[in-house]
């Protein structure tokens, strides 16, 4: 009986009108479309790029980095820079320490060799 009374109360209670969201105006839609096109426009040339040639400029040094294609040596990974040059010994390095980036190159090489789209 109590359950029936609760159901009756919930059905008989005051009903609030559901808020209706007005449809977007043509100006709002036009702004949204223009912003989308403006954000996408810089990336359009990438759709025509032939990735079979590899990365732009970095590919030569990535291919020379033993951390990318040889057996993984964690100590070497953390002692060398982005280009695979020893940061603490040797003639030159700009000490760009990016081990996570080098690991992503390694994973990309494991999946698709040195193909740019791999």
Secondary structure, 3 states (H helix, E strand, C coil): CHHHHHHHHHHHCCCCCCCCCCCCCHHHHHHHHHHHHHHHHCCHHHHHCCHHHCCCCCHHHHHHCHHHHCCCCHHHHHHECCCCCECCCCCCCCCCCCHHHHHHHHHHHHHHCCCCCC
